[in-house]
Amino acid sequence: MATGTATAFFAGHDVEIVDYDLGFGRRRAVSDLRIMVVGPGPRGDSWAYVTAGCWSAVNQDGHGIEFVMTSKLRESAMVDLIAMVAYYHAGHRLDHWHTMPIGDPWLPGSACDHLLVSLPYLHPSGAGWGYAVEASRG
């Protein structure tokens, strides 16, 4: 996904683009990864965390996917979590209805320790990008 397309989609929202570094040994798996942190605005009252550059890691014939997660609060842990999704995707090729273990609950006090990949049904279907990632129990 081009960050320009997503930025246009989120017009009227504060958008911060984070050049996320997965660290030594993982950087090459998703070398173009950036995370867009999108504040509440006209498209929704939640924070959105959107991968940008994930599609290029495992694209087939020029097509790949990006991921989006939403949260009622701005959480730095969500940036780390969606980056983990991008890295896991590079090695396991996540798709619609796949689950992904995350080791610990996704938020303090939660019993959800897996993520479920679904279509971004909280966002207009005409958005033309990505898959949503939701927390679930393993």
N, C-alpha and C positions, 0 to 999 in steps of 0.2 A: 504494500500500500504506500502510495506517495503521501508524505506528511502534508503536502499541500491539499490533497483531496480530503483528508480527515480534518484539517484545519478549517477548510471551507464548510464541511459538514457541521462542524461545531462552532460556526459563526455566532458571536454573542457570548461565548464561554471564554473564560481564562484558560489558555492552553500553555503548558510548560512541556518542552521536549527535553528528555533526559537521555544523554548518551550513556547507556548502561554498559558497564564493563563486567562481563561474566567472570573475569579473572583468568590468570594464566592457565593454559591447558584447555580452556573451554571457549575462549574468545573466537577461535576459528570456526566453531560450530555454527554460530550466528553472528558473523563479523559485522553486519550492517545494523545490528539491533539498536533501536532507540525505543524509549517508552514515552508515550504521550500521557501526561496527567492533565485531565480535563475537568475543570470545575463545574459546579451546577450552573445552569443557564436555561435558555429557551427550549432545548431538546430534552431536558430532564433535571430533576432536583437532586441527583446523585453525582458523586465523583466517578469518572470513568478512567480506567487505566487501559491504554490501547498499545499493542505492539506495532512497531513500524520497522520494516526490514526483515521480519521473520519469514515472510513468504519466499524471499530469495534463497534461504538456506536449503530448502527441499522442494523448490518449484519443479513442476513437470510441465514441459512445453510452455514455459512462461507464466504458468498459473500456480499460485500458492495461497496460503491462508495467513491471516493475522488473527489475533485474539483480543477480546475486550472483557474486562471485569468491571463491575460497578460496586460502589460502597456508599453508604449514607455519610460516612466521614472520610476525610483525607487521612490516609494511613500510609506511612512510608513502607510498611511491611507488604502492602499490595503491589508496590513497584517491584520489590524483590520476588514476590510470588508470581507475577506475570512474566518476569524475566526467567524464572525457573520453568514455567510452562513453555516458553520459547525454546529453551535449551533442551528440555525433555522431548519436545516435538521434533527437533532436529535429529534426534536419535531414534525416535519411536513412531514418527509420523502419525500424530493424533488426527482424528477425524470425528465427524458427527457421532455422538453418543459414546465415545470412548471415555474411560475414566483414567485418572492419573493419581497415584498415591503422593501425598505431600509430607508424610511422616508425623506431623503434629496437627492439631486443630488449626484451622485457617485463621481464626480470631480467638483471643482469650475467652475462655468459658464455653467455647463451641465444642460439639462432639464431632463435627465434620472434619475428616482427615483425608478426604479424596476430593478431586475436582471432576466435574462432569462437563464434557464439551457439548454444547448445543448451539443451535442457531441463535443469533442475537435477537430473540423475540421481544426484548424490552426496547428495541430500537426499530425504526421503520425498516421494513423488509427491503425497500428499495435502496438501502444504503450501499449495497454492492461490496461489502467488505466483511471479512472476519467471521469468527465463531465466538460465541459467548462461553465463558468458563464459569461454572457454578460450583459451589461447595456441596459435598454430599458425604454421607457416612460410608465407610468402606465395606 
